[in-house]
Every structure is written in C-alpha cells, then in structure tokens.
C-alpha cells in the first residue's frame, strides 16, 4: 500500500468536538468505567487498537479517551447527514474492500501531525476478541512511526436494552480498559517526537514478511491485553 501525500489530514479541532459530544452522550446514556487511561502518551502519534463487538464501541472510546481520536470507519456509514457529521468531527471513511489510498494518506497524516488514530484491527464488527487481525494496523504503526495502545471495550454486548434492543441497557456499565503502549516491531522504537504538531516518521522495515511478523506480534499483545482486561473487570 502507498499513501497519497495529497490527502489532507482531518481536523484536530473537529475530533475534539467529537470527543466532547462523546463525553456527554456516553456518560449520559451509560456508566463507563475507564481503566488505564493514564497509559496513553500525552503527546505524539498514537494508534488505539480497539476490539469491536458493538456499534457503540467506537463512540465509547471517543468519549472516554484522554485525547481526541480519528477513527477509520467504513465508508458505508458516511451517508447523508451522518456522513457530514462524521467528517465534521474528524473521522475517516475507508473502503474496506480495496487499498483506499485517500484513507491511507489521511490516516498517515493524522500520525504525522502527532494525532491519535483509532483502528478496529479485526476489520469489521464481530466477537471482539482480536482473533482475526488484518495487516493494516501493522502497516500504519510501522509506516507512521506510532506506538499501539490496546483498548478493550467490555460489557457493550452483555444484554440488549429494553427500549432499544440494538443498544446496551441505559445506565448499564461499560468498561473501557487501556493497555500499555507497545511497538509493532520488537526492538524498533517509533520515531514519533512528542510534540502534537511535529512530524513523525516510520523507522521500521515495511517488507511483507516484516509486516506479517508485526501482525503476529500485535495479535499476541492485543489478546493478552483483552485477557487481562477481563480479569480486571470480572467480565
């Protein structure tokens, strides 16, 4: 995959607006319990790798995370008013069925500007257990020079709500557990600088073999984090 250098990075101010909206909605509708948010680096490029079992997982992370987040979201969601809203709050449409150069360029732009990129590494909503990872997460981590912070969202699928079956019960507890940052390739530190507006650059190898090895390492790290999160939360 190659990134398009002409693709503009999404608005950081828009992502902050989205975070504030998320704070109001998530804490107003449910009872988030956030663990380990202090582990998220305060500045510099970061990738949140989030398990994905329910549609509220992304908005939940946006609302409880300590920094504004730009999520890669399937382009099918960017329709009509919702699409304009998602674009306005700095979210990125991506074609999951092809090498979407525009999305790749925008995502790398987020990291190059020292921002936070949110990825569902399983590619689509499923069991939320990190059992099947795509190579995109490894590519962005290595190419963008960013550490990965594993994020486990637990409780969103425990039971359906009474009023709206597609959502968790109102005022139910949802746990969000942030893990320790780690590098996609062992022994290779990301070159993200620590300043929000400074540029980052990947330092690792980007061969297919290296990315496959990185994906395997990432999956082990994410699976271990999920198991630890379940022990911590009792879920």
C-alpha positions as CSV (number, residue, x, y, z in Angstrom):
1,X,0.0,0.0,0.0
2,X,1.2,3.5,-0.7
3,X,-0.2,6.7,0.9
4,X,-1.4,9.6,-1.1
5,X,0.6,12.7,0.0
6,X,-2.1,14.9,-1.3
7,X,-4.8,13.7,1.0
8,X,-5.4,16.3,3.7
9,X,-5.4,15.2,7.3
10,X,-8.8,15.6,9.1
11,X,-9.5,18.4,11.5
12,X,-8.0,18.1,15.0
13,X,-10.5,20.6,16.3
14,X,-13.3,18.6,14.8
15,X,-12.0,15.5,16.6
16,X,-12.0,17.4,19.9
17,X,-15.6,18.5,19.2
18,X,-16.4,14.8,18.6
19,X,-14.7,13.9,21.9
20,X,-16.8,16.4,23.8
21,X,-20.0,15.2,22.2
22,X,-19.0,11.6,23.1
23,X,-18.3,12.6,26.7
24,X,-21.9,13.9,27.0
25,X,-23.6,11.0,25.2
26,X,-21.6,8.1,26.7
27,X,-21.7,9.3,30.3
28,X,-25.3,10.5,29.9
29,X,-26.6,7.2,28.5
30,X,-24.4,4.6,30.2
31,X,-22.0,4.3,33.1
32,X,-18.5,4.0,31.6
33,X,-15.7,2.7,33.8
34,X,-12.4,3.7,32.4
35,X,-9.2,1.9,33.5
36,X,-5.6,2.7,32.5
37,X,-6.3,6.0,30.6
38,X,-3.1,7.3,32.1
39,X,-1.1,4.9,30.0
40,X,-2.0,6.8,26.8
41,X,1.0,9.0,25.8
42,X,0.1,12.6,26.4
43,X,1.6,13.8,23.1
44,X,2.8,12.5,19.8
45,X,1.4,9.9,17.4
46,X,-0.6,7.0,18.9
47,X,-2.8,4.3,17.5
48,X,-5.7,2.9,19.5
49,X,-6.3,-0.7,18.6
50,X,-9.9,-1.4,19.7
51,X,-11.8,-4.6,19.9
52,X,-15.2,-4.3,18.1
53,X,-18.2,-6.2,19.2
54,X,-20.9,-3.5,19.2
55,X,-21.6,-0.3,17.3
56,X,-21.2,1.8,20.4
57,X,-17.6,0.7,20.9
58,X,-16.1,3.4,18.7
59,X,-18.2,6.3,20.2
60,X,-17.5,5.0,23.7
61,X,-13.7,5.2,23.1
62,X,-14.1,8.6,21.6
63,X,-16.0,9.8,24.6
64,X,-13.8,8.4,27.4
65,X,-10.3,8.6,25.8
66,X,-8.0,11.3,27.1
67,X,-7.2,12.6,23.6
68,X,-9.3,13.3,20.6
69,X,-9.4,10.4,18.2
70,X,-9.7,10.0,14.4
71,X,-11.3,6.6,13.7
72,X,-11.1,4.8,10.4
73,X,-14.8,3.9,9.7
74,X,-16.3,2.0,6.9
75,X,-17.3,4.4,4.1
76,X,-20.9,2.9,4.1
77,X,-21.6,4.9,7.2
78,X,-20.8,8.2,5.5
79,X,-24.2,8.8,4.0
80,X,-26.3,11.9,4.2
81,X,-26.4,14.0,7.4
82,X,-24.5,11.3,9.4
83,X,-21.7,11.3,6.8
84,X,-21.3,15.1,7.1
85,X,-21.3,14.9,10.9
86,X,-18.6,12.2,10.9
87,X,-16.5,14.2,8.6
88,X,-17.0,17.3,10.7
89,X,-15.7,15.6,13.8
90,X,-12.6,14.4,12.1
91,X,-13.5,10.7,11.3
92,X,-12.1,9.0,8.3
93,X,-14.1,7.0,5.7
94,X,-12.3,3.9,4.4
95,X,-13.1,1.4,1.7
96,X,-12.6,-2.0,3.4
97,X,-12.5,-3.9,0.1
98,X,-9.6,-2.2,-1.6
99,X,-6.4,-0.3,-1.0
100,X,-8.0,3.0,-0.2
101,X,-5.2,5.5,-0.9
102,X,-7.1,8.5,0.2
103,X,-7.9,6.9,3.6
104,X,-4.3,5.7,3.9
105,X,-3.0,9.2,3.2
106,X,-5.3,10.8,5.7
107,X,-4.6,8.3,8.4
108,X,-0.8,8.7,8.0
109,X,-1.4,12.5,8.1
110,X,-3.1,12.1,11.5
111,X,0.0,10.3,12.8
112,X,2.4,12.7,11.1
113,X,0.8,15.6,12.8
114,X,1.1,13.8,16.2
115,X,-2.5,12.8,16.5
116,X,-4.4,9.7,17.6
117,X,-5.6,7.2,15.0
118,X,-8.4,4.7,16.1
119,X,-8.5,1.4,14.3
120,X,-10.6,-1.7,14.7
121,X,-7.9,-4.2,13.7
122,X,-10.4,-7.0,13.1
123,X,-11.7,-5.0,10.1
124,X,-15.4,-5.4,11.0
125,X,-17.7,-6.0,13.9
126,X,-17.6,-9.5,15.3
127,X,-16.8,-11.3,18.5
128,X,-14.4,-8.5,19.6
129,X,-11.7,-11.0,20.7
130,X,-8.9,-9.9,18.3
131,X,-9.0,-13.5,16.8
132,X,-8.6,-12.3,13.2
133,X,-6.4,-9.3,12.5
134,X,-5.8,-7.6,9.2
135,X,-2.3,-6.3,8.3
136,X,-3.5,-2.6,8.1
137,X,-2.7,-1.9,11.8
138,X,0.9,-3.1,11.4
139,X,1.3,-1.0,8.3
140,X,0.1,2.2,10.0
141,X,2.1,1.5,13.1
142,X,5.4,0.9,11.2
143,X,4.8,3.4,8.4
144,X,3.5,6.1,10.8
145,X,6.1,5.6,13.5
146,X,3.5,5.3,16.2
147,X,3.1,3.1,19.3
148,X,0.0,1.0,19.7
149,X,-2.3,1.3,22.7
150,X,-4.6,-1.7,23.1
151,X,-8.1,-0.8,24.1
152,X,-10.7,-3.4,25.3
153,X,-14.4,-2.4,25.5
154,X,-16.3,-4.8,27.6
155,X,-20.0,-5.0,28.5
156,X,-21.5,-3.5,25.4
157,X,-22.9,-6.8,24.3
158,X,-23.8,-8.3,27.6
159,X,-27.6,-7.9,27.0
160,X,-29.9,-5.8,24.8
161,X,-31.7,-2.8,26.1
162,X,-35.4,-2.8,27.0
163,X,-36.3,0.3,24.9
164,X,-33.8,-0.1,22.1
165,X,-32.8,-3.7,21.5
166,X,-29.8,-2.6,19.4
167,X,-28.2,-0.8,22.3
168,X,-27.0,-1.8,25.7
169,X,-29.5,-1.1,28.5
170,X,-29.5,2.6,29.5
171,X,-27.3,3.4,32.5
172,X,-25.6,0.0,32.4
173,X,-21.9,-0.2,33.0
174,X,-19.5,-0.5,30.1
175,X,-15.8,-1.0,30.8
176,X,-13.0,0.6,28.7
177,X,-9.5,-0.7,29.5
178,X,-6.4,1.0,28.1
179,X,-3.2,-1.1,28.0
180,X,0.5,-0.2,27.9
181,X,1.8,1.2,24.6
182,X,4.0,-1.2,22.6
183,X,5.9,-1.1,19.3
184,X,4.7,-3.1,16.3
185,X,8.2,-4.5,15.6
186,X,10.1,-5.7,18.7
187,X,13.2,-3.7,19.3
188,X,12.3,-0.9,16.9
189,X,11.1,2.3,18.6
190,X,8.7,4.5,16.8
191,X,10.1,7.9,15.9
192,X,7.1,9.9,17.0
193,X,8.5,13.0,18.6
194,X,6.3,14.1,21.5
195,X,5.0,17.3,20.1
196,X,1.5,17.5,18.8
197,X,2.4,19.5,15.7
198,X,5.7,17.9,14.9
199,X,6.2,15.3,12.3
200,X,6.5,11.6,12.8
201,X,8.1,9.1,10.6
202,X,8.3,5.3,10.5
203,X,11.7,3.7,11.2
204,X,10.8,0.0,10.8
205,X,11.0,-2.4,7.8
206,X,7.9,-2.5,5.6
207,X,8.5,-5.7,3.7
208,X,5.6,-8.2,3.6
209,X,7.5,-10.6,5.9
210,X,8.2,-7.8,8.4
211,X,4.5,-6.7,8.4
212,X,3.3,-10.3,8.8
213,X,5.7,-10.7,11.8
214,X,4.4,-7.4,13.2
215,X,0.8,-8.5,12.8
216,X,1.5,-11.7,14.6
217,X,3.2,-9.8,17.5
218,X,0.4,-7.3,17.6
219,X,-2.2,-10.1,17.8
220,X,-0.4,-11.7,20.8
221,X,-0.2,-8.3,22.6
222,X,-3.9,-7.5,22.0
223,X,-5.1,-10.9,23.0
224,X,-3.0,-10.7,26.2
225,X,-4.5,-7.3,27.0
226,X,-8.0,-8.5,26.4
227,X,-7.5,-11.4,28.8
228,X,-6.0,-9.1,31.4
229,X,-8.9,-6.6,30.9
230,X,-11.4,-9.4,31.5
231,X,-9.7,-10.4,34.7
232,X,-9.6,-6.8,35.9
233,X,-13.2,-6.2,35.2
234,X,-14.6,-9.6,36.0
235,X,-16.3,-9.8,32.6
